[in-house]
Each structure stands twice: as C-alpha cells, then as structure tokens.
Amino acid sequence: MITPTLATTNLLALDGWALGGVIAGGVILLIIVLFVFQYVGLWVQAWISGAPVRFIDLVMMRFRKVRPRVIVENRITAKKAGIDLTTALLESHYLAGGRVTNVVRSLIAADKAHIDLSWPIATAIDLAGRDILEAVRTSVNPKVIDCPSHDTGKTTIDAVAKDGIKLKARARVTVRTNIERLVGGATEETIIARVGEGIVSTIGSADNHLAVLENPDDISKTVLEKGLDAGTAYEILSIDIADIDVGENIGARLQADQANADTKRYQAKAEQRRAMAVAQEAEHKAEAQKNRAQVILAEADIPKAMADAFRGGNMGIMDYYRMKNVMADTDMRSSIAGDEDSNTSSPMGGE
C-alpha cells in the first residue's frame, strides 16, 4: 500500500482550486459575453445604417433605465429621413416620460410637409399630453368637426328667430392644427362651443326664419368673421351648415302661455272683487239689522214715556185720543196710497 506524500496532497488541492477558478471564470466570462452580445446587434445595426452609437453609450443606457432599442431605432429612422438627433436628446425625452417614437415620426412628417417644427417644440407638445403626431397630420390633412358634437347627446343647435320660429341647425367645421398655439391653446370643445354660440346669435338676430332658410350660408359667413379660432390650437378653414330645419312656433306658444296666465290673473282679481262685494253686502245687512234693532228698542220706550207723561200730568186723555186719531188717519191715507209699510203696527200698539 502506497501512502500519498504531503506534496502530492498539496498538488491535488491546488489542481482542484484551479479547476474551480477556471469554471467560475468561464461562467463570468459567459455572462459578460451574453451581456455584451445583446448590444452588439444594435451597435452593428446603427453603424451600418449610418447613425453610429458608441458601444459604451448602449451599455450605460441599461443602467439609466433606458431601452436601448427604442433609442437606436428612432435615431436610425430620423437619420434616414435627414434629421440628425443625438442619443442624448432621445434619452432625455425618454427619461422625462415622453413618447420618443411619436415625436420622431411627427418631426419626419412635418419636415416632409415643410412645416416648421423643431425638436424642443415637439417634445414640449408631447410632454403636455397632446398627440403631436396627430397634430401634424391634421396640419397636413384638415379634419372635420361636427357641431354639435355627438358626445353631448344633442343632434342639432336650436335657436329662435325674431318672429318666434325655432330653427334646428347642424354645422360641420373644417379645422387645421396650429402648431404654434398647440401648447396652451384651447381644444376642440372650445371650437364647438364658440361655433354653436355664433350660430345661435346669428339666427336670433335674423328678422324672420325665412331669411335664414333662404340664405343659410350667411350664417357661415357671419360666424366665420367673428374669429372664433382665437386662442385655440386650431385654425378654422370653413364653417358649413349641413342641415337646417324648422321647429315649433315658440313665439305663439309663449303668447298663448302669457294669455292663459293673464286670464287666470284677471279671474283671480275678479273673484277677489266678488268676494269683497259679498263681504260688504253681508256687512251692510248686519248693519241694517243692527239699526232696526235700535229702532225697535227706541219704539219700545215710547209707551213708557207716555205712561210717565200721564202720571206726571203732562198729558191728558184727550191728548192721547187726538194722537190716536192722527195716527189712524195717517194709516188710512197710507193704505189708500198703497204703502205696504202702512200695515205695520203703530208704536203704541193700536187697538
């Protein structure tokens, strides 16, 4: 049996460490190769396309949380279109949260259409939340806006002429994007609101609805002359009245409603006067009954006064009979004259 020497043992231990180091180094080298290889394709693509990007810049993009493929592809696209954009500009806009692809495409479209659009303005519009690519397309190919908008749920703009006839109109507004006013400019909703207001005021100032129906293009001319695109992101090219219909006679309905209201008001006043007259009549009857009661009370005091006169010697029996004869003669004459009140009993309660 051969016992391994100390030197042999040390040599075997060193060989094991070396083998482990080689394996670890190989793994690390493989990782580095794989890490670097994913950028080699982009680097070669950029170099072949005439828009070279430094290899170290591609590696650093990963550490800056930037997608290298987005930057490289958009730089190549811009370079092929004749626009030289550095990776620093593209990276800064990407890190700011912008849509790099949209901005590059909008710059290319603006350049082909001979529209003055710079990188700072395009990025500012994009970061403001506007679709810069759609804005450039609208500048090249104007779009049509329906007024009123279908989103509002209304189908027509209603207005009343001076003769009281309601007219229902629909308009189509052709607009083109104004790039210079895109940042801070009002949107389509403002255009729709202003055009609707202009149509309503124009129809409302017409003497009658027939004049509006005969020349609906006058509405377009009047509204267009008001400069409704001021302060907006669009330039109004034309306003066309697509349709105009006659609605109800608002004036006649309002007059009828006013007449009904006046009738009810006059009826209420008449009823008030009638109630006051009835109340006054009742008061007068009550007053007459009161006066009659006072007369009856006064007549009831006459026999008492006569009795006092007899007892006091101020009146004799002959005076009493003469008064009775005068009263009887008076009653007879009243009866002959047809006086109905003559049948009333005398204050003395005659025989």
Secondary structure, 3 states (H helix, E strand, C coil): CCCCCHHHHHHHHHHHHHHHHHHHHHHHHHHHHHHHHHHHHHHHHHHHCCCCCCHHHHHHHHHCCCCHHHHHHHHHHHHHCCCCCCHHHHHHHHHCCCCHHHHHHHHHHHHHCCCCCCHHHHHHHHHCCCCHHHHHHHHHCCEEEEECCHHHCCCCEEEECCCCEEEEEEEEEEEEECHHHCCCCECHHHHHHHHHHHHHHHHHCCCCHHHHHHCCHHHHHHHHCCCCCCCECEEEEEEEEEEEEEEEEHHHHHHHHHHHHHHHHHHHHHHHHHHHHHHHHHHHHHHHHHHHHHHHHHHHHHHHHHHHHHHHCCCCHHHHHHHHHHHHHHHHHHHHCCCHHHHCCCCCCCC
